[in-house]
Amino acid sequence: MNTVGAIEDSVNLARRERALLPKEGPTSLSHFEEMLDEVKGPFSEGKRNRWLGYIQGALVAHGCASLEDVKRINRNHAA
Protein backbone atom coordinates (compact mmCIF):
# COMPACT_ATOMS: atom_id res chain seq x y z
CA MET A 1 0.00 0.00 0.00
CA ASN A 2 1.15 3.52 -0.77
CA THR A 3 0.46 4.78 2.73
CA VAL A 4 1.96 8.23 2.17
CA GLY A 5 -0.34 8.69 -0.84
CA ALA A 6 -3.35 7.67 1.26
CA ILE A 7 -2.32 10.15 3.95
CA GLU A 8 -1.93 12.88 1.31
CA ASP A 9 -5.43 12.19 -0.02
CA SER A 10 -6.82 12.16 3.52
CA VAL A 11 -5.19 15.52 4.30
CA ASN A 12 -6.57 16.91 1.02
CA LEU A 13 -10.02 15.79 2.15
CA ALA A 14 -9.40 17.57 5.46
CA ARG A 15 -8.48 20.72 3.53
CA ARG A 16 -11.79 20.61 1.65
CA GLU A 17 -13.74 20.06 4.88
CA ARG A 18 -11.66 22.32 7.13
CA ALA A 19 -14.75 24.13 8.45
CA LEU A 20 -15.72 20.95 10.33
CA LEU A 21 -12.34 20.59 12.05
CA PRO A 22 -11.16 22.40 15.17
CA LYS A 23 -8.87 25.38 14.56
CA GLU A 24 -6.19 24.02 16.92
CA GLY A 25 -5.20 20.80 18.58
CA PRO A 26 -4.49 17.19 17.69
CA THR A 27 -7.33 16.90 15.17
CA SER A 28 -6.82 20.24 13.43
CA LEU A 29 -5.89 20.62 9.78
CA SER A 30 -2.55 22.18 10.72
CA HIS A 31 -1.68 19.13 12.83
CA PHE A 32 -2.61 16.78 9.97
CA GLU A 33 -0.42 18.80 7.60
CA GLU A 34 2.50 18.57 10.05
CA MET A 35 1.95 14.81 10.28
CA LEU A 36 2.00 14.54 6.48
CA ASP A 37 5.31 16.40 6.28
CA GLU A 38 6.83 14.26 9.01
CA VAL A 39 5.60 10.90 7.68
CA LYS A 40 7.53 11.43 4.44
CA GLY A 41 10.73 10.88 6.42
CA PRO A 42 12.20 7.61 7.68
CA PHE A 43 9.17 5.88 9.23
CA SER A 44 8.26 2.24 9.57
CA GLU A 45 5.27 1.13 7.52
CA GLY A 46 3.51 0.20 10.75
CA LYS A 47 3.82 3.74 12.09
CA ARG A 48 2.62 5.19 8.78
CA ASN A 49 -0.42 2.94 8.96
CA ARG A 50 -1.17 4.04 12.52
CA TRP A 51 -0.94 7.69 11.51
CA LEU A 52 -3.21 7.07 8.52
CA GLY A 53 -5.75 5.43 10.84
CA TYR A 54 -5.51 8.34 13.26
CA ILE A 55 -6.13 10.96 10.58
CA GLN A 56 -8.93 9.02 8.92
CA GLY A 57 -10.57 8.22 12.26
CA ALA A 58 -10.55 11.89 13.18
CA LEU A 59 -12.04 12.83 9.80
CA VAL A 60 -14.88 10.37 10.29
CA ALA A 61 -15.42 11.47 13.91
CA HIS A 62 -15.68 15.14 12.88
CA GLY A 63 -18.07 14.37 10.02
CA CYS A 64 -15.55 15.30 7.31
CA ALA A 65 -15.69 11.85 5.73
CA SER A 66 -17.70 8.67 5.86
CA LEU A 67 -16.27 5.22 6.39
CA GLU A 68 -16.89 4.59 2.69
CA ASP A 69 -14.86 7.72 1.81
CA VAL A 70 -11.80 6.53 3.71
CA LYS A 71 -12.18 2.97 2.38
CA ARG A 72 -12.16 4.40 -1.14
CA ILE A 73 -8.97 6.36 -0.43
CA ASN A 74 -7.31 3.22 0.90
CA ARG A 75 -8.44 1.12 -2.06
CA ASN A 76 -7.06 3.74 -4.44
CA HIS A 77 -3.64 3.31 -2.82
CA ALA A 78 -3.61 -0.46 -2.45
CA ALA A 79 -0.51 -2.20 -3.81
C-alpha positions as CSV (number, residue, x, y, z in Angstrom):
1,M,0.0,0.0,0.0
2,N,1.2,3.5,-0.8
3,T,0.5,4.8,2.7
4,V,2.0,8.2,2.2
5,G,-0.3,8.7,-0.8
6,A,-3.4,7.7,1.3
7,I,-2.3,10.2,4.0
8,E,-1.9,12.9,1.3
9,D,-5.4,12.2,0.0
10,S,-6.8,12.2,3.5
11,V,-5.2,15.5,4.3
12,N,-6.6,16.9,1.0
13,L,-10.0,15.8,2.1
14,A,-9.4,17.6,5.5
15,R,-8.5,20.7,3.5
16,R,-11.8,20.6,1.7
17,E,-13.7,20.1,4.9
18,R,-11.7,22.3,7.1
19,A,-14.8,24.1,8.4
20,L,-15.7,21.0,10.3
21,L,-12.3,20.6,12.1
22,P,-11.2,22.4,15.2
23,K,-8.9,25.4,14.6
24,E,-6.2,24.0,16.9
25,G,-5.2,20.8,18.6
26,P,-4.5,17.2,17.7
27,T,-7.3,16.9,15.2
28,S,-6.8,20.2,13.4
29,L,-5.9,20.6,9.8
30,S,-2.5,22.2,10.7
31,H,-1.7,19.1,12.8
32,F,-2.6,16.8,10.0
33,E,-0.4,18.8,7.6
34,E,2.5,18.6,10.0
35,M,2.0,14.8,10.3
36,L,2.0,14.5,6.5
37,D,5.3,16.4,6.3
38,E,6.8,14.3,9.0
39,V,5.6,10.9,7.7
40,K,7.5,11.4,4.4
41,G,10.7,10.9,6.4
42,P,12.2,7.6,7.7
43,F,9.2,5.9,9.2
44,S,8.3,2.2,9.6
45,E,5.3,1.1,7.5
46,G,3.5,0.2,10.8
47,K,3.8,3.7,12.1
48,R,2.6,5.2,8.8
49,N,-0.4,2.9,9.0
50,R,-1.2,4.0,12.5
51,W,-0.9,7.7,11.5
52,L,-3.2,7.1,8.5
53,G,-5.7,5.4,10.8
54,Y,-5.5,8.3,13.3
55,I,-6.1,11.0,10.6
56,Q,-8.9,9.0,8.9
57,G,-10.6,8.2,12.3
58,A,-10.6,11.9,13.2
59,L,-12.0,12.8,9.8
60,V,-14.9,10.4,10.3
61,A,-15.4,11.5,13.9
62,H,-15.7,15.1,12.9
63,G,-18.1,14.4,10.0
64,C,-15.6,15.3,7.3
65,A,-15.7,11.9,5.7
66,S,-17.7,8.7,5.9
67,L,-16.3,5.2,6.4
68,E,-16.9,4.6,2.7
69,D,-14.9,7.7,1.8
70,V,-11.8,6.5,3.7
71,K,-12.2,3.0,2.4
72,R,-12.2,4.4,-1.1
73,I,-9.0,6.4,-0.4
74,N,-7.3,3.2,0.9
75,R,-8.4,1.1,-2.1
76,N,-7.1,3.7,-4.4
77,H,-3.6,3.3,-2.8
78,A,-3.6,-0.5,-2.5
79,A,-0.5,-2.2,-3.8
